[in-house]
Amino acid sequence: QIYGAITPDAARAGLELFAEHTDDARANPGKHPNVDRLLQLVGEGRTLRVKHVFFA
Protein backbone atom coordinates (compact mmCIF):
# COMPACT_ATOMS: atom_id res chain seq x y z
CA GLN A 1 0.00 0.00 0.00
CA ILE A 2 2.96 2.30 0.40
CA TYR A 3 4.27 1.73 -3.12
CA GLY A 4 1.06 1.05 -5.10
CA ALA A 5 2.75 -1.96 -6.71
CA ILE A 6 5.48 -4.37 -5.80
CA THR A 7 8.43 -2.66 -7.45
CA PRO A 8 12.00 -3.86 -7.03
CA ASP A 9 12.39 -1.22 -4.28
CA ALA A 10 9.23 -2.42 -2.55
CA ALA A 11 10.43 -6.02 -2.87
CA ARG A 12 13.74 -5.07 -1.21
CA ALA A 13 11.78 -3.46 1.63
CA GLY A 14 9.70 -6.64 1.93
CA LEU A 15 12.84 -8.76 2.11
CA GLU A 16 14.05 -6.57 4.98
CA LEU A 17 10.75 -7.19 6.78
CA PHE A 18 11.07 -10.95 6.24
CA ALA A 19 14.83 -11.02 6.83
CA GLU A 20 14.63 -14.02 9.15
CA HIS A 21 13.19 -16.10 6.26
CA THR A 22 15.25 -14.75 3.35
CA ASP A 23 18.33 -16.95 3.79
CA ASP A 24 16.13 -20.01 4.34
CA ALA A 25 14.14 -19.17 1.20
CA ARG A 26 17.34 -18.92 -0.84
CA ALA A 27 18.54 -22.28 0.50
CA ASN A 28 15.14 -23.98 0.09
CA PRO A 29 13.27 -22.68 -2.98
CA GLY A 30 9.53 -23.17 -2.62
CA LYS A 31 9.55 -23.25 1.18
CA HIS A 32 8.67 -19.54 1.43
CA PRO A 33 6.80 -18.72 -1.81
CA ASN A 34 6.11 -15.09 -0.91
CA VAL A 35 9.80 -14.47 -0.21
CA ASP A 36 10.66 -16.36 -3.43
CA ARG A 37 8.45 -13.91 -5.35
CA LEU A 38 10.17 -10.91 -3.77
CA LEU A 39 13.59 -12.36 -4.58
CA GLN A 40 12.48 -12.91 -8.18
CA LEU A 41 11.21 -9.33 -8.54
CA VAL A 42 14.49 -7.93 -7.21
CA GLY A 43 16.59 -10.29 -9.31
CA GLU A 44 14.73 -9.55 -12.54
CA GLY A 45 14.16 -5.85 -11.84
CA ARG A 46 10.45 -6.26 -12.56
CA THR A 47 7.29 -4.74 -11.06
CA LEU A 48 4.22 -6.72 -10.05
CA ARG A 49 0.94 -4.85 -10.30
CA VAL A 50 -1.66 -5.91 -7.76
CA LYS A 51 -5.42 -5.41 -7.91
CA HIS A 52 -7.15 -4.97 -4.57
CA VAL A 53 -10.36 -6.96 -4.22
CA PHE A 54 -12.62 -6.19 -1.27
CA PHE A 55 -15.27 -8.55 0.07
CA ALA A 56 -18.18 -7.49 2.22
N, CA, C and O of each residue as an XYZ file, in Angstrom:
224
protein
N       0.815     -1.195      0.000
C       0.000      0.000      0.000
C       0.852      1.250      0.000
O       0.377      2.321     -0.376
N       2.081      1.135      0.408
C       2.963      2.296      0.399
C       3.414      2.601     -1.014
O       3.520      3.767     -1.393
N       3.681      1.563     -1.805
C       4.271      1.733     -3.120
C       3.256      1.685     -4.258
O       3.572      2.141     -5.356
N       2.057      1.156     -4.050
C       1.063      1.053     -5.102
C       1.262     -0.146     -6.017
O       0.362     -0.504     -6.778
N       2.407     -0.753     -5.949
C       2.747     -1.959     -6.706
C       3.961     -2.563     -6.010
O       4.589     -1.927     -5.163
N       4.274     -3.776     -6.375
C       5.480     -4.373     -5.802
C       6.607     -4.149     -6.801
O       6.845     -4.958     -7.697
N       7.287     -3.030     -6.618
C       8.430     -2.662     -7.445
C       9.672     -3.345     -6.885
O       9.622     -3.905     -5.790
N      10.778     -3.310     -7.611
C      12.002     -3.856     -7.030
C      12.357     -3.204     -5.687
O      12.833     -3.883     -4.777
N      12.128     -1.891     -5.560
C      12.394     -1.219     -4.279
C      11.460     -1.722     -3.186
O      11.885     -1.945     -2.052
N      10.187     -1.900     -3.530
C       9.226     -2.421     -2.555
C       9.584     -3.856     -2.172
O       9.453     -4.245     -1.011
N      10.035     -4.638     -3.150
C      10.433     -6.019     -2.869
C      11.630     -6.056     -1.925
O      11.686     -6.895     -1.026
N      12.591     -5.145     -2.125
C      13.741     -5.073     -1.205
C      13.270     -4.752      0.208
O      13.751     -5.335      1.180
N      12.319     -3.814      0.315
C      11.777     -3.461      1.629
C      11.081     -4.670      2.253
O      11.201     -4.904      3.456
N      10.355     -5.436      1.439
C       9.702     -6.645      1.933
C      10.702     -7.675      2.415
O      10.481     -8.339      3.427
N      11.807     -7.808      1.689
C      12.844     -8.758      2.107
C      13.464     -8.343      3.434
O      13.854     -9.195      4.232
N      13.556     -7.042      3.672
C      14.047     -6.572      4.976
C      13.065     -6.950      6.078
O      13.474     -7.342      7.171
N      11.760     -6.831      5.789
C      10.747     -7.191      6.785
C      10.768     -8.687      7.096
O      10.540     -9.094      8.235
N      11.041     -9.495      6.080
C      11.066    -10.950      6.238
C      12.490    -11.480      6.314
O      12.754    -12.613      5.911
N      13.397    -10.677      6.821
C      14.826    -11.015      6.826
C      15.112    -12.376      7.453
O      16.009    -13.088      7.001
N      14.366    -12.742      8.479
C      14.633    -14.020      9.148
C      14.321    -15.215      8.249
O      14.778    -16.324      8.524
N      13.547    -15.008      7.177
C      13.191    -16.096      6.264
C      13.960    -16.049      4.944
O      13.942    -17.020      4.187
N      14.631    -14.939      4.660
C      15.248    -14.749      3.350
C      16.346    -15.768      3.067
O      16.363    -16.365      1.991
N      17.254    -15.977      4.001
C      18.327    -16.954      3.786
C      17.763    -18.362      3.625
O      18.230    -19.135      2.789
N      16.751    -18.692      4.437
C      16.126    -20.008      4.340
C      15.430    -20.169      2.989
O      15.466    -21.249      2.399
N      14.803    -19.112      2.502
C      14.136    -19.165      1.198
C      15.146    -19.378      0.076
O      14.883    -20.122     -0.868
N      16.293    -18.730      0.180
C      17.336    -18.924     -0.840
C      17.861    -20.364     -0.821
O      18.129    -20.948     -1.871
N      18.004    -20.920      0.364
C      18.537    -22.275      0.501
C      17.500    -23.348      0.167
O      17.858    -24.468     -0.199
N      16.222    -23.005      0.292
C      15.140    -23.978      0.095
C      14.048    -23.384     -0.790
O      12.980    -23.035     -0.288
N      14.289    -23.262     -2.091
C      13.275    -22.685     -2.983
C      11.936    -23.408     -2.842
O      11.876    -24.637     -2.802
N      10.871    -22.620     -2.767
C       9.530    -23.170     -2.624
C       9.045    -23.243     -1.191
O       7.843    -23.372     -0.957
N       9.940    -23.163     -0.234
C       9.549    -23.247      1.177
C       8.845    -21.974      1.630
O       7.938    -22.024      2.461
N       9.261    -20.838      1.087
C       8.671    -19.537      1.426
C       8.282    -18.844      0.116
O       9.012    -17.974     -0.356
N       7.140    -19.218     -0.476
C       6.800    -18.715     -1.808
C       6.678    -17.196     -1.904
O       7.006    -16.620     -2.941
N       6.219    -16.548     -0.859
C       6.114    -15.087     -0.912
C       7.494    -14.440     -0.954
O       7.705    -13.463     -1.672
N       8.424    -14.981     -0.192
C       9.797    -14.472     -0.214
C      10.438    -14.801     -1.561
O      11.182    -13.988     -2.109
N      10.151    -15.994     -2.097
C      10.657    -16.355     -3.425
C      10.222    -15.320     -4.463
O      11.017    -14.910     -5.309
N       8.966    -14.904     -4.392
C       8.447    -13.915     -5.349
C       9.193    -12.594     -5.208
O       9.556    -11.979     -6.210
N       9.426    -12.154     -3.976
C      10.167    -10.906     -3.766
C      11.588    -11.017     -4.308
O      12.086    -10.086     -4.940
N      12.240    -12.146     -4.064
C      13.594    -12.356     -4.582
C      13.597    -12.323     -6.106
O      14.516    -11.775     -6.715
N      12.585    -12.899     -6.717
C      12.483    -12.907     -8.175
C      12.300    -11.490     -8.715
O      12.936    -11.117     -9.701
N      11.445    -10.706     -8.084
C      11.215     -9.334     -8.539
C      12.488     -8.507     -8.450
O      12.797     -7.743     -9.364
N      13.224     -8.654     -7.364
C      14.487     -7.929     -7.213
C      15.491     -8.411     -8.257
O      16.140     -7.602     -8.920
N      15.615     -9.718     -8.401
C      16.594    -10.291     -9.312
C      16.353     -9.927    -10.764
O      17.299     -9.716    -11.522
N      15.077     -9.852    -11.155
C      14.735     -9.551    -12.543
C      14.485     -8.071    -12.780
O      14.354     -7.640    -13.925
N      14.418     -7.277    -11.693
C      14.156     -5.845    -11.837
C      12.770     -5.552    -12.379
O      12.574     -4.574    -13.100
N      11.804     -6.401    -12.033
C      10.446     -6.257    -12.559
C       9.498     -5.736    -11.492
O       9.800     -5.770    -10.299
N       8.338     -5.248    -11.947
C       7.294     -4.742    -11.064
C       6.065     -5.624    -11.195
O       5.686     -6.014    -12.299
N       5.450     -5.934    -10.074
C       4.223     -6.721    -10.051
C       3.073     -5.791     -9.681
O       3.047     -5.220     -8.591
N       2.124     -5.647    -10.602
C       0.937     -4.850    -10.295
C      -0.056     -5.739     -9.560
O      -0.205     -6.922     -9.869
N      -0.728     -5.151     -8.588
C      -1.662     -5.909     -7.764
C      -3.006     -5.206     -7.777
O      -3.074     -3.985     -7.632
N      -4.070     -5.967     -7.949
C      -5.416     -5.408     -7.907
C      -6.035     -5.761     -6.561
O      -6.083     -6.929     -6.173
N      -6.502     -4.746     -5.858
C      -7.149     -4.971     -4.566
C      -8.581     -5.422     -4.811
O      -9.297     -4.817     -5.610
N      -8.998     -6.468     -4.137
C     -10.363     -6.964     -4.221
C     -10.913     -6.988     -2.805
O     -10.343     -7.621     -1.917
N     -12.032     -6.289     -2.602
C     -12.619     -6.191     -1.273
C     -13.899     -7.014     -1.217
O     -14.711     -6.977     -2.142
N     -14.074     -7.749     -0.138
C     -15.272     -8.548      0.067
C     -16.037     -7.975      1.248
O     -15.449     -7.522      2.231
N     -17.340     -8.002      1.135
C     -18.183     -7.491      2.219
C     -18.531     -8.587      3.184
O     -19.236     -8.346      4.164
